[in-house]
Amino acid sequence: MTKLLQNLTVLLALAVVSAVLALCGSAQAFNNFARLISVTDPPYCSAIQGNTTIKISAPGVASVTVKCWQQGQGFGHDSTVARAKLNAAGKGSFVFPADKYPHGPITIRIFGHNASHRDICYLQLYNKGGVAWHEGLPKNPPPAAKDMKLIFADGFTGPLSIGNSDKYTYYDHKPPHGWQDFSWPLKFTSFHSPHNPFKRVGTYLRIRADAKTASTGLIASVHSDGHGITARLPCYFECRFIAPNAPGTWPAFWRSPTICSSRASSRAMRLIFWKATAATARTSLTPATPL
């Protein structure tokens, strides 16, 4: 969810969901890392509900520790879901109690190691049940936006408005005309492309980074001709999104101090929401329904 607030203008709201499926994480006790752990069921990026059995394969790993962020006071807390022993072939499973965790996108982290290497497998899923927590636009403005006027908010509760004309809210390339698009080898791809990376999932905007189609996505609040959502300082911007941390990914929420057309002052601010990902990303969060 994204919000932009300002004295006479304010708020652009957005909830961006995109995710990576598996990844070797940083280690403190080992100097070498390897891809040791994989999930065999359920599929990466699938939808789950209720008690869900997670099956894993990790040859050479004796046991794993499973963690997931859980709702609670403030920002919530990191919780231990399970500690599971694996058999001689490195096979094992644990039950994830999805109803006790946040509704919507969630990440299950599976830690394990052998004699010389360590791995963290990131399994992102969409929880169809669970606990509603910090979803949607906030009822009250954040403290930093006190005495500011709300000028725009988007909680992604309706059809997406993304494209290359003045009838759309967001532009799907870096203005002007995408000539500064910098994603490679996964290219920023248009909403109306066969490889459209954008989809609304519940009240979340999912931006998919897909190595199979070499595509990823960016949205900007200003179009190539200069029309769109802008603000002047002083102003306040807020964006709530879930982003991957895989090597080669660069999720971000940017402001730009320049505009791409003489129709607007160069002092205006442009909001850019984007996700650039390298080939290390495999796919991103979606329910188990085809695009």
Secondary structure as GFF3:
##gff-version 3
##sequence-region A 1 291
A	DSSP	beta_strand	2	6	.	.	.	ID=ss1
A	DSSP	beta_strand	15	17	.	.	.	ID=ss2
A	DSSP	beta_strand	32	33	.	.	.	ID=ss3
A	DSSP	beta_strand	38	41	.	.	.	ID=ss4
A	DSSP	beta_strand	47	48	.	.	.	ID=ss5
A	DSSP	beta_strand	51	57	.	.	.	ID=ss6
A	DSSP	beta_strand	63	70	.	.	.	ID=ss7
A	DSSP	beta_strand	77	85	.	.	.	ID=ss8
A	DSSP	beta_strand	91	97	.	.	.	ID=ss9
A	DSSP	three_ten_helix	98	100	.	.	.	ID=ss10
A	DSSP	beta_strand	104	113	.	.	.	ID=ss11
A	DSSP	beta_strand	117	127	.	.	.	ID=ss12
A	DSSP	three_ten_helix	143	145	.	.	.	ID=ss13
A	DSSP	beta_strand	149	154	.	.	.	ID=ss14
A	DSSP	beta_strand	187	188	.	.	.	ID=ss15
A	DSSP	beta_strand	198	201	.	.	.	ID=ss16
A	DSSP	beta_strand	204	207	.	.	.	ID=ss17
A	DSSP	beta_strand	215	216	.	.	.	ID=ss18
A	DSSP	beta_strand	218	220	.	.	.	ID=ss19
A	DSSP	beta_strand	230	231	.	.	.	ID=ss20
A	DSSP	beta_strand	235	242	.	.	.	ID=ss21
A	DSSP	beta_strand	249	256	.	.	.	ID=ss22
A	DSSP	beta_strand	269	277	.	.	.	ID=ss23
###
